[in-house]
Amino acid sequence: MLVPIILGSSKDLKHGTLISEGLKKYGLDTIIRVCSAHKYPTRVLDLINKYNNDGTVPVMVTIAGKSNALSALIDGSVDIPIISCPPLNNDTMYDLYSSVSMPTEIAPMVVLKPNNAVIAVLKICGLIEPKYRLAVHGIHKTNRDILRIDDIKEKYNHIVVTKPEENIDCLGGLIRNGKIRDIYTINNNDNQLGMVATERLSSFDKVLTTIPMKSMVLNKVSAWWFNQTKHFIPNHLVDSNYNDLSIVEKCTVFPIEFVMRSYMTGSTKTSIWQNYLKGSRHYCGHSLRDGYKKNDKLDQILLTPTTKSDISDELISEKEILEQNIMSEEHWNICKEYAIKLFEFGQRVADKRGLILVDTKYEFGLTDDGRVLLIDEVHTPDSSRFWFKHSYQERIANRKEPENLDKEIIRRWVKENYQDPYTADNITIPDDLRDKLSKVYLQFYELITGSELV
């Protein structure tokens, strides 16, 4: 389809270019022409007759301001829709009268902003080709996502959330303290364990600080994801009706973290971007092309495993895992399939909520009777990186970091203030940053689940 954009003067070119660029983003061809209805009306008629008889032109856009004879002349001479978008501003709004006061049976559609002209064109084209109707649906969804996100952000900027008190009498003895979760026995049940999420925040192979409300968010959002995916990926969750505690099925943990990535980003030493930045083009068994910039979308989703350790995770490839007998080929293939399915599902859910699931990690375990289960946590702001979808393209174009909804704000602050976060001792996170991240975690829970945490 071709959408002619007719200007009354070359002074209107900026306005016309904005509309043209907006339409091209959705795959519509445009052409900009300049012709005055006052000074050269016969030329206008010659132009529009050509487009009126062209079966590929469903609509035309006219741009003329002070005395909008152009829109009237064209609308009265053709039988296709005309969208009039006069280039008015606050100082020239009085000229609007000439655009809305048209002669009888002269009826161009009048809109006042380039973006609105784009929407109007897409709606008309959508009557012919459904893809343009879907484009309008996508625009409206993005606007709703932005409003929902802004509302939830503001809500948690103005309220204080506290954790409800509860009594837990099912826990037995402490088995071990992990980076984030502490593991306990369960009284009178040798086949289950108690996983207690803490408010500890870990990065750069160490615990950095604590974040208020973090433990409850991690526990509850993981339970939400476990329940959303249990019909196609079996998991270890038995009971999550507690603030911080999940009762889970006991299993032997595979010593591999299944890290899924779809963007060239990251700040830690195992991240794809930090390795790429140092010149590596072979990463966890994958060949990477030249030309990526930070935060670019990868050509394909990659599984980039690391070893699992309470001290330091290390990069490894599928080939090395199998050659070193860290996992059997059968178990590796099952976990690989599960990880890919989980990531694709997570990305679809995030997209519906106006978010991008950028990367994440999964862990799996093996029960005594040979079942492979998803364990630990799923798509939390600790284990995953989330960006806001609506602002991603614009921020990348302006060389800004994407808006994130995870613990990346802490990572960035540490990297900016400590030369080597891995060797630095006594890293101190400011309280205002801890409180800010606490609000991010609460926002995250509601954005993902659609419910308030408490």
TAWO-V373473 format. One line per field, one symbol per residue. phi: phi as a letter, one per 40 degrees, with the letter a starting at -180 (. if undefined). psi: psi as a letter, one per 30 degrees, with the letter a starting at -180 (. if undefined). burial: + if it has 16 or more other ideal C-beta (glycine too) atoms within 10 Angstrom, else -. A space follows every 50 residues. Layout:
phi->???
psi->???
burial->???
//
This chain:
phi->.bbcbbbcaccccccccccdcccccbgccbabbbaccccacccdcccccc ccccccbcabbbbabdbccdccccccbbbbcbbcbcccbdcbcccddccb cccdgbbccbbbbdccccdccccccccbbdccccccdccccdccdccccc ccdcdccbbbbbcccabbbccccccabccbbbbbcbdgaccbbbbbcbcc bbafgaccabbdgccccccccccccdccbccbbcbccbabcbcbbbcbcc accccbbccbbbbcahbccccccccccchcbbbfgbcbcchcbdgcccca cbcbcbcbacbacbcabddcccccfcaccccdcccccccccccccccccc ccbgbbccaabbbbbbcccgccbcbgabfccccbbbbcccbdccccccfb cccbbaccccdcccccbbcbccbcbfcbcccccccccdccccdddccccg bccb
psi->kkjkjkkflffgeeeeeeeeeeeffggkklkklkkkfefheeeeeeefee eegjffjfllkkjkdejifeeeeeefflglkkjkikilaefgfffeefff illkgjilkklfkeeeeeeeeeeefffekffeeeeeeeeeeeeeeeeeee eeeeeffglkklkkklkjgfkblkelkaeekkkllkkgjfgllkjjklgk kklhglkealjkfeeeeeeeeeeeeeefffffjklfkekghlefkkklkk lkkkhkkjkkkglillflffleeeeeegfkgjjhgkkkllfklkgkklfl kkjilllkkfdkkkklleeeeeeghelleeeeeeeeeeeeeeeeeeeeee efgglkjellklkllklfggkkkklclkhlfeflkklkeffeeeeeeghl klkliagfeeeeeeeffkejfffklhkjkkeeeeeeeeeeeeeeeeeefg lke.
burial->+-+++++++--++-++-+++-++--+-+-+-+-++-+------++-++-- ++----+++++++++--++++++++--+-+++++++++------+--++- -+-----++++--+-+++++++++++-----+--++--------+---+- -+---+----+--------++------+++++-+++-----+++++++++ ++++++-++-++++++++++++++++-++---++++++-+-+++++++++ +--+-++++++++++++-+++++-++------++++-+---+-++--+-- ++++++++----+-++++--+----++---++-+++-++--++-+++-++ --++++++++++++++-----+++++++++++++++++++++---+---- -+++++++-++-++------+-----+-+----+--+++++++++++++- --+-
//
